[in-house]
Amino acid sequence: MRGMLRRGLTDLDGLDAAAAAAADYDGSKYVNDPIHGYISLTEDMVQCIDTPQFQRLRHLKQLGTGYFVFPGASHNRFEHCIGTAYLANRVVRGLAERQPELDVSERDVRCVTLAGLCHDLGHGPFSHVFDNQFIRRACPGAAWSHEHGSEMMLDYMIDSNHIEIDEADVRFIRQLIHGSMTPVAGEKMFLFDIVANKRNGVDVDKFDYIQRDCYNVGVRSSYDFSRLMLNSRVIGDEICYSHKEAFNLAEMFHTRYSLHKRVYGHHAAKAIDFMIVDALLAADPVLRISEAIRDPRLYQSLTDEVIRDIERSTEPEMAAARGIVARIRTRDIYKFVDEFILPPEVAQSAHTAISAAEIVGHRADNDDFGEADVLVDISRIHYGMKQENPVDHISFYSKYNAGEKFPIASEFVSLCVPAKYEERILRIFTRTPAKRGQIQRAARRLIARFSGANIVAAGGTQTPAAQATPAGTPPSLTPHRGLTLPGDPATPADVKRRRLRFDGR
């Protein structure tokens, strides 16, 4: 144990004398986690943790570019995976203890725990920036995701470190990482609700990352995942929850949405996302970054530190990539220009109608920006199941009949529930901060025209005034006064500005 402690997993100083003595006596190994306290590591977990493939996760920030915005977001995929494995183990053992009739085997416990431990092995640099943005542009048409990467790295970890595990168990672990709603021959379907729940999104991955991210960025969370684990049972091969937990579950999904709105989708983090992608694309011909998704040996060395590799490079071909990284270091980042929440009826058409080229087409005569200066992003934020309320997909039980499952309609949870569970947000950024005002004015001309066309298409009427000014647009497409840059014609000229005084008068 002490050898492992020296490798940086934890410290004996925090253990009381009895726990330390027990650790030395039975060979158990522990980590001290800020979210879950002391976590006991099984021998199977240690075999995976003490490998180069898993240790790589120490160098992948959980929130990617969020660390450039939230200084506390310094946590990594490494500790999240250990926390997820711990919760997976607790859930499956808790169900087995409360319901012996489920016939949960030690093999089930081991595979579910290892699936929780290895579910993020395939994440690339800066998390979802890598697979959702960089790979899509570097390898158009490639059907690849970090889940595929996790499968590749799991196989590589087992083979290169000679870990003894049955092929059937490896196959089961892969299936648990992906999740499944369709029957898997020979396996208990409720086990697929634990790590990656495709049925309703209630899983230990979410339990851990929501609590861990809130803790590190300083956002308070009011839901309690420990109550959910204690008040759960299997009915009809599905994990169900006590009817008393309905609001707690609704709060969990609301917290997820709130984190996306306030933290994961922060406009400065998004701007740096674009910069990281531009730098990786510029460096790709030299560093062969995109080739790593097909070669686990290359992928093992691919972490957030790739931008340090770019900085250290001396090749003339890397000059553009180095310049972008230098801008990040000096906080000369791409600038946020404007934002619109898209009504559902126009969200789909906005993807094709609003682009960098269209914004350039609405320049004024004296504007000098081009397509390379403009970045358009349309993102989706939801409660976990797009337009649907995920709580509607959860089954509950009553203390009066623990063998019957039933849904709970939203009005029985709270009357203060959202009318919609998904929103699409149009954001515009610029690579050239000095041209921010020009781009905003051109973008607002385009938005006014786009919005007016959609009003007419929906059977409404468009007045001449609506054609000339954003004032006639639907509320979500009306320019936000708080985002209006000085000099924008959309700002009423007769608004009196109030000067702040600091001389006491």
C-alpha positions, 0 to 999 in steps of 0.5 A: 500500500505504501508504494501506491501512496508514494505514487501520489494517490493519497496520503496516510497522514489523513487516515486514523490509526485503526484505518491505517493499521487495517490498510497495512493488514489486509492489503487494501488501498485507499484514496482520499477524495474531496467528494466521497471521502475515503475510497477503497480500491479493489485489486481489479481497480488497482490493476487498471489504475497503475497503467500508463493508459489510465494515468494519462487521465491525470493530464486531461482537465474534466472541464477542458477550456473551462479551467481558463475561465474558472481557476478552481476547475483544475480537476481531471478525468482521473479523479472523476473516473475513480469517483464514478467507479466508487459510486458504481460499486456502491449502487450495485452492492446496495441493490444486491444487499436490499434485493438478494433475489436479484442474484447479483454475482461478484462478476457483475459487481466487478464488471460494473465497477470497472466500467465506471472506472474506464468509461472516460479512457477515450477522452481526447485533449480538452474533453468534448472539444476534441471529438465534437469539434476538432475530429469533425473538421480534421476527419470529415465523415469519421464516425468516432466519439470518445466512447469509441476511444474508450473501447480502443484504450481499454483493449490496449490497456488490457493487452499491453499490461497483461491484465488477466480478464475474460474476453466475455467480461471485457465485452460486457464492460464495453457494453456497460460503457456504451449503455443499452436499452435493448436486451443483451443476451445473458446479462441483467438489464438493470446493470446498464442503468448504472454507468451510462443510463440510456433509458433516462440519464440517471447514472453514477457518471452524472452523480459524480461529475455534477457534484465534482464540478459544482464543488470545484467551480464554486456553484452550489447544488441542492440535489442529493445523490446519496438519497437517490442511491439509498431509495432505489430498487429494481422492478421489472429489470429497471432501477426505480426510485421512491416516489419521494425522490421525484423532486430530487431527480428533477433538481438533478436535471435542472442542475445539469442544465444550469451547469451547461448554461453557466459553466460548460457553455461560458462564452469565454470558454467557448471562445477558447474552444475555437482557439484550441481547435484552430491551433490543433488544426494548424499543428495537425500536419506536423504533429499528426494529432488526428491520426491518434484516434486509430492508433492507441500508442499515439493516443496514449500520449495525447493529452491537454499538454499538446498545447505545450508541445505546440509552444515548444515547437520550432518548425516554421510550419508550426508558426500559426499554431504557436501564434494562437497559443501565444494569444491564449497565454496573453489573454488575447482571446477571440471575442464574443460578439452576440447571442440569440436564443432561437425559438424552436420553430426557426432553430433548424433553418437557422443552421443554414441561413445564419453563417459566416458567409451570410453575415459577411453578405450583410456588411456595410460599405465601409466594413472590412471584415471577411469570413475568416474573422467570423465564427458562428456557433449554434449549441443545444442545452437541455435537461438530458433528453433534448425536448423531453422531460427526463423525469417522465422516463423514470419509474417510481415505487411507493412504500406501500407497494415496493413491487409495482412501478409507475410514472409520475407526471410533472404536475405531481412533482411541481407546478413550477416546471419548465414549459420546454426542456431544450434551447438552442443558442446562436452565438457569434464570435470573432477572431479579430477583436477590433472588428467586433462592432462591425460584425455585430451590426452586420449580424443583426441586419441578417437576424432581422431579415431572417426573422422577418422571413420566418414571420411571413412563412408562418402566416404573419405579416411583416411591416416595412418597419420590421424589415428595417429594424430588429424591433419587429422580430420575435422576442428571442431574436430581438437584439439583447440591449445588454450585449449591444456594443456602442455605436450600434444603430439598434440602440435608441439615440435618445436614451439618457446615459447615467454617469456614475459619480464617486465624489459623494454627490 
